[in-house]
Amino acid sequence: MIPWQLGMQGNAAMYSNAHVWMQTFDCCGAAAEALHRDFLRRLLGVRMSTANHMVLAELGRLPLQVHFWQQILRYHHRTIALDNVRLVKLAMVDGFALHQTAVKDSWQHYLGDFLHGHLGQQQLFHNFDVASVIERAKHQHAFEYFADVQHSSLMLYRTMQPEYKSAEYLSVVKCASNRRLISRFRTGCHGLRVDTGRWADGVHLDRTDRLCLVCKSLDCVEDEQHFVFDCPAYSHIRSQHLDLLQHCCTIADFMILCEPNACAGFLWECFACRKQILSV
């Protein structure tokens, strides 16, 4: 079994009985979601500071909150289908009554707000299509992924991941170190100057000042495009991979059109060459 697929088996444990424990977490399970994202970062081998949207999109995963709501809505439907004398149903009715009067930090409160946001009305104690509500929540998350303009690295990443689904290389590249290399390169934590110039030595350099130290250019930022296509230090490597690069002119082309294992091999050679040059 591929390592990140183990996370799928852990989902059920994380959101089991969500209607019971969810109210103990601020912002509807924030602690569980933080654990979920950190777990995914470790599986990918990227930094713990990698953007949340990027980590989830790379694996085609949704926030646990979407699964929490699915469990809660199913519980709601199972309970309202019971006879009116059943204690479980009476307790839920009383819970919603308290929510409407005084209790504002309960799963009933969050459920009412969630349904109002996705159906335009609360629809409590009514049957509605759970699947369609969850599908709207999924589309809302995907919309937020494509609309996020807070992270400059995410703008480049979206050109490599134009659809919200698990990246192809994760199932194609069997070598764990190669998968981590591609993951880090795609998510921008690869160690090039465009990356390290934001934080190395406690100094934040303007992007235009993150120049390539390999070719010692006075005007070329060492970004992904320069590293793969332009830096003269790797010309001999490119000449050995003409079949890989001949149809590519952008990083998006390189990641989408090229065979993932071949991409990993090319990147390994370039990074090894870079390390050797900078160590002199």
C-alpha positions as CSV (number, residue, x, y, z in Angstrom):
1,M,0.0,0.0,0.0
2,I,1.3,3.5,-0.9
3,P,2.0,5.4,2.3
4,W,-0.4,8.3,1.9
5,Q,-3.2,5.8,1.3
6,L,-2.9,4.9,5.0
7,G,-4.4,8.2,5.8
8,M,-7.6,7.2,4.2
9,Q,-8.0,4.4,6.7
10,G,-7.5,6.9,9.6
11,N,-10.3,9.3,8.4
12,A,-13.1,7.2,10.0
13,A,-11.4,7.3,13.4
14,M,-10.9,11.1,13.2
15,Y,-14.5,12.0,12.5
16,S,-16.4,9.1,14.1
17,N,-19.3,10.4,16.3
18,A,-18.5,13.9,15.1
19,H,-21.9,15.1,16.5
20,V,-20.7,14.3,20.0
21,W,-17.2,15.6,20.1
22,M,-17.2,18.3,17.5
23,Q,-18.5,21.0,19.9
24,T,-15.4,20.6,22.0
25,F,-13.2,22.0,19.2
26,D,-13.0,25.7,18.3
27,C,-14.0,26.4,14.8
28,C,-15.6,23.0,14.2
29,G,-12.7,20.7,14.6
30,A,-9.7,23.0,14.1
31,A,-7.4,20.8,16.2
32,A,-8.3,17.7,14.2
33,E,-7.8,19.5,10.9
34,A,-4.4,20.8,12.0
35,L,-3.4,17.2,12.8
36,H,-4.7,16.1,9.4
37,R,-2.7,18.7,7.5
38,D,0.5,18.1,9.4
39,F,0.1,14.3,8.7
40,L,-0.2,15.0,5.0
41,R,2.8,17.3,5.0
42,R,4.9,14.5,6.5
43,L,3.6,12.1,3.9
44,L,4.6,14.4,1.1
45,G,7.9,15.3,2.8
46,V,7.3,19.1,2.5
47,R,7.9,21.8,5.1
48,M,5.4,22.2,7.9
49,S,4.9,25.8,6.7
50,T,3.7,24.7,3.3
51,A,0.3,26.4,2.4
52,N,-2.7,24.5,3.6
53,H,-4.5,24.7,0.2
54,M,-1.4,23.4,-1.5
55,V,-1.0,20.4,0.8
56,L,-4.7,19.3,0.4
57,A,-4.8,19.9,-3.3
58,E,-1.6,17.9,-3.9
59,L,-3.3,14.8,-2.5
60,G,-6.8,15.7,-3.7
61,R,-8.0,15.8,-0.1
62,L,-10.7,17.8,1.4
63,P,-10.7,19.4,4.9
64,L,-11.9,17.0,7.6
65,Q,-14.7,19.5,8.3
66,V,-16.5,18.4,5.1
67,H,-16.5,14.8,6.4
68,F,-17.6,15.9,9.8
69,W,-20.6,17.6,8.3
70,Q,-21.4,14.5,6.2
71,Q,-21.5,12.4,9.4
72,I,-23.6,14.9,11.3
73,L,-26.1,15.3,8.5
74,R,-26.5,11.5,8.3
75,Y,-27.0,11.4,12.0
76,H,-29.6,14.1,11.7
77,H,-31.5,12.2,9.1
78,R,-31.3,8.9,11.0
79,T,-32.6,10.6,14.1
80,I,-35.6,12.4,12.6
81,A,-36.7,9.2,11.0
82,L,-37.2,7.6,14.5
83,D,-40.5,7.5,16.3
84,N,-41.4,10.7,18.2
85,V,-41.2,8.8,21.5
86,R,-37.6,7.7,21.1
87,L,-35.3,9.4,23.7
88,V,-32.6,10.1,21.1
89,K,-35.0,12.1,19.0
90,L,-36.5,13.9,21.9
91,A,-33.0,14.8,23.1
92,M,-32.1,16.2,19.7
93,V,-35.3,18.2,19.6
94,D,-34.5,19.7,23.0
95,G,-30.9,20.4,21.9
96,F,-32.1,22.4,18.9
97,A,-34.6,24.3,21.1
98,L,-31.8,25.2,23.5
99,H,-29.7,26.3,20.5
100,Q,-32.4,28.7,19.4
101,T,-32.7,30.2,22.8
102,A,-29.3,30.2,24.6
103,V,-26.7,27.7,23.6
104,K,-24.6,29.2,20.8
105,D,-21.6,26.9,20.9
106,S,-23.0,23.5,20.1
107,W,-23.1,21.2,17.1
108,Q,-26.7,22.1,16.6
109,H,-25.7,25.8,16.3
110,Y,-23.0,25.0,13.8
111,L,-25.4,22.7,11.8
112,G,-28.0,25.4,11.5
113,D,-25.4,27.9,10.2
114,F,-23.9,25.2,7.8
115,L,-27.3,24.4,6.3
116,H,-28.2,28.1,6.0
117,G,-24.9,28.7,4.1
118,H,-25.4,25.8,1.7
119,L,-29.2,25.6,1.3
120,G,-30.2,29.2,2.0
121,Q,-32.2,28.1,4.9
122,Q,-31.7,25.8,7.9
123,Q,-34.0,22.9,6.9
124,L,-33.7,21.4,10.4
125,F,-36.1,18.4,11.0
126,H,-36.6,18.0,7.2
127,N,-35.3,15.5,4.8
128,F,-32.9,16.9,2.2
129,D,-30.3,15.4,-0.1
130,V,-27.2,15.0,2.0
131,A,-25.0,14.2,-1.0
132,S,-26.0,17.5,-2.8
133,V,-25.2,19.5,0.3
134,I,-21.8,17.9,0.7
135,E,-21.1,18.3,-3.0
136,R,-21.7,22.1,-2.6
137,A,-19.3,22.1,0.4
138,K,-16.7,20.4,-1.8
139,H,-17.2,22.9,-4.6
140,Q,-16.9,25.8,-2.1
141,H,-13.5,24.5,-0.9
142,A,-12.3,24.0,-4.5
143,F,-13.4,27.6,-5.3
144,E,-11.4,28.9,-2.3
145,Y,-8.4,27.0,-3.6
146,F,-8.6,28.6,-7.0
147,A,-9.4,32.1,-5.6
148,D,-6.6,32.2,-3.0
149,V,-4.2,35.0,-4.0
150,Q,-2.5,35.4,-0.5
151,H,0.4,33.0,-1.4
152,S,2.5,33.9,-4.5
153,S,3.8,30.3,-4.5
154,L,0.2,29.0,-4.8
155,M,-0.3,31.0,-8.0
156,L,2.6,29.0,-9.7
157,Y,1.4,25.8,-8.1
158,R,-2.1,26.1,-9.6
159,T,-0.6,26.1,-13.1
160,M,0.9,22.7,-12.3
161,Q,-2.3,21.5,-10.5
162,P,-5.1,23.0,-12.6
163,E,-7.6,20.4,-11.4
164,Y,-8.5,19.6,-7.8
165,K,-7.5,16.0,-7.6
166,S,-4.6,13.8,-6.5
167,A,-1.4,14.6,-8.5
168,E,-0.6,11.9,-11.0
169,Y,3.0,11.4,-9.9
170,L,1.9,10.2,-6.4
171,S,0.6,6.9,-7.9
172,V,3.2,6.7,-10.7
173,V,6.5,7.3,-9.0
174,K,7.3,4.3,-6.7
175,C,10.6,5.6,-5.3
176,A,9.8,7.5,-2.1
177,S,12.8,9.8,-2.4
178,N,11.8,10.7,-5.9
179,R,8.2,11.4,-4.8
180,R,9.5,13.7,-2.1
181,L,11.7,15.5,-4.5
182,I,8.8,16.2,-6.9
183,S,6.5,17.2,-4.0
184,R,9.0,19.7,-2.7
185,F,9.7,21.1,-6.1
186,R,6.0,21.5,-6.9
187,T,5.1,23.1,-3.6
188,G,8.1,25.5,-3.7
189,C,10.1,24.2,-0.8
190,H,13.0,23.0,-3.0
191,G,15.8,25.2,-1.6
192,L,16.3,27.4,-4.7
193,R,17.0,31.1,-4.0
194,V,13.4,32.1,-4.8
195,D,12.5,29.9,-1.9
196,T,15.3,30.5,0.6
197,G,15.5,34.2,-0.1
198,R,12.3,34.6,1.9
199,W,13.8,33.4,5.2
200,A,17.5,32.4,5.0
201,D,19.7,34.0,7.7
202,G,16.7,35.8,9.1
203,V,16.6,38.2,6.1
204,H,13.7,38.5,3.6
205,L,15.0,39.5,0.2
206,D,12.9,41.0,-2.5
207,R,12.2,38.5,-5.2
208,T,14.3,40.4,-7.7
209,D,17.3,40.1,-5.3
210,R,17.1,36.3,-5.1
211,L,19.7,35.8,-7.8
212,C,21.2,32.6,-9.0
213,L,24.4,31.8,-7.1
214,V,25.2,28.9,-9.5
215,C,25.7,30.9,-12.7
216,K,26.4,34.1,-10.8
217,S,24.0,36.0,-12.9
218,L,23.4,39.7,-12.1
219,D,19.8,39.7,-13.2
220,C,18.4,36.2,-13.2
221,V,16.3,35.1,-10.2
222,E,16.9,31.5,-9.3
223,D,13.3,30.3,-9.7
224,E,11.9,27.1,-11.0
225,Q,11.9,28.4,-14.6
226,H,15.5,29.4,-14.5
227,F,16.6,26.2,-12.8
228,V,14.9,23.8,-15.3
229,F,15.2,25.7,-18.6
230,D,17.7,28.6,-18.5
231,C,20.6,28.3,-16.1
232,P,23.7,27.6,-18.2
233,A,25.3,25.5,-15.4
234,Y,22.9,22.6,-16.3
235,S,23.2,22.8,-20.1
236,H,25.1,19.5,-20.2
237,I,22.2,17.8,-18.3
238,R,19.6,19.3,-20.5
239,S,21.5,18.0,-23.6
240,Q,21.1,14.5,-22.2
241,H,17.3,15.0,-21.7
242,L,16.3,16.6,-25.0
243,D,13.4,14.1,-25.4
244,L,12.1,15.2,-22.0
245,L,12.3,18.9,-22.6
246,Q,11.7,19.4,-26.3
247,H,8.0,20.0,-25.9
248,C,8.2,22.1,-22.7
249,C,8.7,25.8,-22.3
250,T,7.2,26.4,-18.9
251,I,7.3,24.7,-15.5
252,A,3.6,23.8,-15.9
253,D,4.5,22.0,-19.2
254,F,7.4,20.3,-17.5
255,M,5.2,18.9,-14.7
256,I,2.1,18.1,-16.7
257,L,3.4,16.8,-20.0
258,C,6.6,15.0,-18.9
259,E,6.6,11.5,-17.5
260,P,7.0,11.8,-13.7
261,N,9.8,9.4,-13.2
262,A,11.8,11.1,-16.0
263,C,11.1,14.5,-14.3
264,A,12.4,13.2,-11.0
265,G,15.6,11.8,-12.7
266,F,16.3,15.2,-14.4
267,L,15.7,17.1,-11.1
268,W,18.0,14.8,-9.2
269,E,20.8,15.4,-11.7
270,C,20.3,19.2,-11.6
271,F,20.2,19.4,-7.8
272,A,23.3,17.2,-7.5
273,C,25.1,19.5,-9.9
274,R,23.9,22.6,-8.0
275,K,25.1,21.2,-4.7
276,Q,28.5,20.4,-6.1
277,I,29.0,23.8,-7.6
278,L,27.9,25.7,-4.4
279,S,30.1,23.5,-2.2
280,V,33.3,24.7,-4.0
